[in-house]
Amino acid sequence: MLLALDDAISTAVLAGRGADAEIRGVIDLTSKSEVQIGAISLGRAVQFVANASVLGYDVRGAMVFYGEPGTPSLRTRDCEHLWAQYGGALLQP
């Protein structure tokens, strides 16, 4: 059942990779403050969260919101998994 849920999330993210997304909960480790990230595509949001720790951000509490209200948000682990699995395909239009 968990695999089916992962497949459904992957399918939804790939289909909506160009849609608007919002990232919350990213902390800049230098200033110790939450970073405000403007409108960004879902694919780029996944890329950012998956790679942000090497850029000096704490994303342990990060969440990516996308789609219609009620759509499950993506957590850091989800983004890392999606980026590892699909990589650049998430950035294509």
C-alpha positions as a LaTeX table, in Angstrom:
\begin{tabular}{lrrr}
\hline
Residue & $x$ (\AA) & $y$ (\AA) & $z$ (\AA) \\
\hline
Met1 & 0.00 & 0.00 & 0.00 \\
Leu2 & 2.83 & 2.42 & 0.80 \\
Leu3 & 4.37 & 1.79 & $-2.63$ \\
Ala4 & 1.05 & 2.66 & $-4.29$ \\
Leu5 & 0.91 & 5.90 & $-2.33$ \\
Asp6 & 4.49 & 6.75 & $-3.35$ \\
Asp7 & 3.60 & 6.04 & $-6.99$ \\
Ala8 & 0.54 & 8.29 & $-6.75$ \\
Ile9 & 2.59 & 11.13 & $-5.27$ \\
Ser10 & 5.33 & 10.69 & $-7.90$ \\
Thr11 & 2.76 & 10.70 & $-10.69$ \\
Ala12 & 1.06 & 13.82 & $-9.31$ \\
Val13 & 4.36 & 15.67 & $-8.88$ \\
Leu14 & 5.58 & 14.77 & $-12.36$ \\
Ala15 & 2.27 & 15.84 & $-13.89$ \\
Gly16 & 2.25 & 19.12 & $-11.95$ \\
Arg17 & 5.99 & 19.89 & $-12.02$ \\
Gly18 & 5.38 & 23.25 & $-13.73$ \\
Ala19 & 2.60 & 24.31 & $-11.35$ \\
Asp20 & 3.13 & 26.93 & $-8.66$ \\
Ala21 & 4.43 & 25.75 & $-5.33$ \\
Glu22 & 5.29 & 27.32 & $-2.01$ \\
Ile23 & 8.11 & 26.28 & 0.30 \\
Arg24 & 7.90 & 26.91 & 4.04 \\
Gly25 & 10.14 & 26.00 & 6.93 \\
Val26 & 13.55 & 26.64 & 5.33 \\
Ile27 & 16.06 & 28.12 & 7.79 \\
Asp28 & 19.19 & 30.01 & 6.70 \\
Leu29 & 21.92 & 28.62 & 8.96 \\
Thr30 & 23.95 & 31.84 & 8.75 \\
Ser31 & 21.24 & 34.23 & 9.90 \\
Lys32 & 19.19 & 31.63 & 11.83 \\
Ser33 & 16.01 & 32.99 & 10.25 \\
Glu34 & 13.33 & 31.52 & 8.04 \\
Val35 & 13.88 & 32.16 & 4.35 \\
Gln36 & 11.00 & 33.60 & 2.34 \\
Ile37 & 10.94 & 31.92 & $-1.06$ \\
Gly38 & 8.72 & 33.49 & $-3.68$ \\
Ala39 & 6.58 & 31.71 & $-6.26$ \\
Ile40 & 8.46 & 28.77 & $-7.70$ \\
Ser41 & 7.52 & 25.81 & $-9.87$ \\
Leu42 & 6.92 & 22.50 & $-8.15$ \\
Gly43 & 9.89 & 20.88 & $-9.92$ \\
Arg44 & 12.24 & 23.65 & $-8.82$ \\
Ala45 & 10.83 & 23.51 & $-5.28$ \\
Val46 & 11.62 & 19.79 & $-5.10$ \\
Gln47 & 15.12 & 20.45 & $-6.46$ \\
Phe48 & 15.75 & 23.25 & $-3.96$ \\
Val49 & 14.61 & 21.31 & $-0.90$ \\
Ala50 & 16.48 & 18.17 & $-1.98$ \\
Asn51 & 19.75 & 20.12 & $-2.33$ \\
Ala52 & 19.37 & 22.99 & 0.14 \\
Ser53 & 21.39 & 21.47 & 2.96 \\
Val54 & 24.61 & 21.74 & 0.93 \\
Leu55 & 23.80 & 25.42 & 0.30 \\
Gly56 & 23.66 & 26.28 & 4.00 \\
Tyr57 & 19.97 & 25.80 & 4.73 \\
Asp58 & 18.24 & 23.67 & 7.34 \\
Val59 & 15.31 & 21.97 & 5.63 \\
Arg60 & 14.45 & 19.41 & 8.30 \\
Gly61 & 11.12 & 21.16 & 8.85 \\
Ala62 & 10.54 & 22.22 & 5.24 \\
Met63 & 7.26 & 21.57 & 3.48 \\
Val64 & 6.33 & 22.09 & $-0.17$ \\
Phe65 & 2.71 & 23.02 & $-0.78$ \\
Tyr66 & 1.20 & 22.64 & $-4.24$ \\
Gly67 & $-2.02$ & 21.84 & $-6.04$ \\
Glu68 & $-5.53$ & 22.18 & $-4.76$ \\
Pro69 & $-6.23$ & 22.66 & $-1.06$ \\
Gly70 & $-6.08$ & 19.27 & 0.61 \\
Thr71 & $-3.26$ & 17.97 & $-1.60$ \\
Pro72 & $-0.68$ & 16.37 & 0.69 \\
Ser73 & 2.42 & 18.51 & 1.13 \\
Leu74 & 5.90 & 17.20 & 0.40 \\
Arg75 & 8.43 & 16.88 & 3.19 \\
Thr76 & 12.21 & 16.94 & 2.83 \\
Arg77 & 12.46 & 13.16 & 2.53 \\
Asp78 & 9.83 & 13.18 & $-0.24$ \\
Cys79 & 11.77 & 15.83 & $-2.15$ \\
Glu80 & 15.06 & 13.96 & $-1.77$ \\
His81 & 13.43 & 10.76 & $-3.02$ \\
Leu82 & 11.73 & 12.49 & $-5.97$ \\
Trp83 & 14.91 & 14.33 & $-6.98$ \\
Ala84 & 17.00 & 11.14 & $-6.77$ \\
Gln85 & 14.44 & 9.23 & $-8.83$ \\
Tyr86 & 13.50 & 11.82 & $-11.48$ \\
Gly87 & 16.15 & 14.57 & $-11.31$ \\
Gly88 & 16.14 & 16.87 & $-14.34$ \\
Ala89 & 12.79 & 15.51 & $-15.58$ \\
Leu90 & 11.18 & 17.58 & $-12.80$ \\
Leu91 & 12.57 & 20.75 & $-14.36$ \\
Gln92 & 11.30 & 20.10 & $-17.88$ \\
Pro93 & 8.14 & 21.92 & $-19.00$ \\
\hline
\end{tabular}
